[in-house]
Amino acid sequence: MNITRSAALSLLCFVLLLQPPARAQSAPVPDATPRLIGEVFANGRQLSYVSTLSDEIGSRLTGSAGARRAEEWAEGELKRLGLSNVRREPYRMSASWERGPTSAALLSEGIRRPLAVASYTWTPGTGGAVEGGVVDVGAGKPEDVRRAASQLKGRVALVVPEGADLGSVIYNFYRAPGLVRELKDAGALAVLIAADKPHSILYTAPVEFSATGRLAALPTLSLAREDVLLLRRLLSQNKGARLSLNVANRIGGAFEATNVVGEIKGGETPNEIVVVGAHLDSNDLGPGALDNAAGSAAVLETARAIKALGLRPRRTIRFVLFTGEEEGMVGSIAYVGRHRGELDATVAALVMDIGAGRPVGWFSMGRTDLDADVRALSAPLSQFGEFAIEHDAFAATDNAPFMAEGVPNLILIQDETPYFPVHHTIADTPDKIDARDFASSVAALAATAYSIADARQRFGRRLTPEEVKRMADETKVGDQWRAAGIWK
């Protein structure tokens, strides 16, 4: 997918014409904002970056050959763009994982057919073929497991999570480790989790958080929606459903992964830092175009556009491409640990991780005190539509370790329409990207990051440990931090 130069220039003219006059704004338009928007739309390389990461390198599961290629490529690109202090910062993962052959077959009386399955990542194999009847455990909530526990010994648990919006995805993500451990304790052989995608598209994700050093308690597989419905029909007709499973995943030893870092040094207060980040890694069923080559491309394009325009902000902008995000924000946890001495000087952390859809606002992670500043930053972006402020606090991407340390942090809210249907699947490919919507989000990220870095007054403040604890208790995000190993 590409955009011609003439089309880009026409689009640029359209964007600049839509720029409202300064007197209509709630805050003065920083001089850099229209220039950055124009540079992204006219000369932006974000689509090229996505193509390199998803088409050429492909899936980038942390610890895989693809992930190492992406780390090396990103380091080289930051150097090529002329950033300073470009480096790869290592951290340790407790175990490596590689997908092996996986098969499942229905063996019910009179019915013999294969089922469409894919292993979740960082889950063990079955140690050869195993057989067992299917027990429907509903949505997999604690009360569902208790209700089915007496039937699970020597059988395969079928779980059909509820909901497909962001809140449901986060709940199911944090529920998975306890769910699988509970099913093992009840004697289950393996777990089948219904994919929420159409047309037999399978899903994957880790079950446990790798920062905690654990593998999943049981072989855990994604089962195609159509096959889920088949099993439920058989069970509802009291015909029973017996399965054969064979999963041969390969588990390896500890290894070193790296975050990729580069900087544009500030001109007046270079010791103050604005972090602009996204995760470079992906899951391994697909090439991870929306999750999260798009965010990584936005970070790289932000750096490119600022350098191309010869801009130098007052504060340092530090660009960070994290790895290990899909395993529970392992790379960003490592970053915060390594840079703990700089957190007082870290003015803000901005993260992009909801695909390539158009921008619609900012998650401020429970920080109502930032509302006035966020509104002022969003006012010059009004040609992209109204920017909302959402105060929900959750730990689902690389802002979470910064949030737990009280650092002001924002996640760009984007139109989720193209994102969740292909999230963590083989269908997460560049053709899902609308060039204009993507450019709008990249421009919003670039302009906001630069404005925070160049503002005379500091953006927000770092919360005290007591304030962080109070916010964590009020929003319940502290439970997520503990589960992911962000809080001990």
C-alpha positions, 0 to 999 in steps of 0.5 A: 500500500502506498500513496503517490507524491501528487496525491500526498501534496493534494492531501497536504493542501487539504489538511492545511486548509482545514487548519482553523485560525489561531483565534479559534483555538483554546491554546496557541498553535505551536509553530511546529505542529502544522509543519510536522503534520505537513511533513508526515502527510507529504513525506511520511515513511510510516507505510514503508516502515510497516511494510519492512517490519511485517512483509520483509521481517514478518512475525517478531515473537520475542526471542525468535529470529524475526525479533532479532532481525527487527531489533537490528534493523530498528537500531540501524534505522535510528542511526540512519536518521541521525539520532544520538545515543542509539543503542540496544538495552538488554534484559533477560527472559526466563525461557524461550519458546518455539511453536511446534506441530499441533493437531486436534481431531474429533473422535465422537461416535460416527464423526471423525474430523480434524479441528482447526487449532493453534497453540497459545504462546509460552504453553507446553506440549502434550508429550505425544497424543492425548485423548479426552472428552470435552467439558464446556466451562462457559466463559471461564470465570471462577464460578464457571470453573467451580461449577464444572470442576467435578467433571474435568479430571482427564478431560479437555476444558472448552472455554468461550470468553465473553466480549471483544471490546478493549475492556473484555480483552484486558479482563480475559488477558489477566484472567487466563493464568489463574483460569488455566491453573484452576483447570489443571488443579481440577485435573484437566488434560488441556484447554481449548479457548474459543477464538473470537474471530470469524471464518476459522481465524485462530488467535494466540497470546501468552497465558502466563506473564514471562516476567514472572518466569512461568510457562502455562500450566497446561497445553492451551489452544485456540479453537476456531469459532466454527468448531466451537459451535460444532462441539457445543451442538454435540454437547447440547444433543447429549452426544458427547465430544471426544478429542485427540490432541497432539502439541509439540511446542519446544521450550528452551532456556533463558535468553537475552532480548533488547529494547532499541533506544535513540534520542533527539537531545533537547536544547535547553533542558536536555536532562528532562526526557519525553519518552515516545514508545511502541512495542516492536515485537509481535505474536507469531501467527501473523506478521503483526502489521497493526499490532504493532508494526504500526506503532513502531512505524509511528515512533520511527516516523516521529523521529524522522519528521522532527529530524527532517524539519531541523527541529530541536525541542527544549527537552530530550525526546527518547524514542524507545521500541520495546520488546517483550510487550506481548509477554506482559510488558517485560521490555518496558518493565526492564526499561523502567528498572534500568532508568529508575534514576531518570524517572523524576526527570521523565516528563511524560511517556507516550505510547501507540498500540491500538493499530493504524486507525484514525486518532480519537483521543488520549487515555490519561490512565486515571490522571484527571489532573492532566485534563487541561494540558491534554485539551491544550495539546489536542486543540491544534489537532482539531482537523482530525476530529474531536479528541476525547480524554478517557480516564480509564486506568489499565495495564495492557501495553508499555505505558503501564510500568511508567504509570506504576511509577507515577510518571504522566503517561498517555496512550493514543486512542484510535478507531478500533474498527480495523484492529480487533477483528485481526488482533493476534491473528494471521490476518494482521497484515498491512492491507488493513491500513487506511493511509489517511487514517494512519497518517493522522494518528502518526501526525497526532503522536508526533505533534503531541510529543514535540509540543510536550518536549518543547513547552516552556512549562512541564507537562503534569508532575510525577505522582508520589508513591502514596498517590500512585497507591491510592489511584491503583486501589481506586481503579483496581489497576494495582491487581493488574500490575501485581499479576504482570510483575510490575508491582512486587 
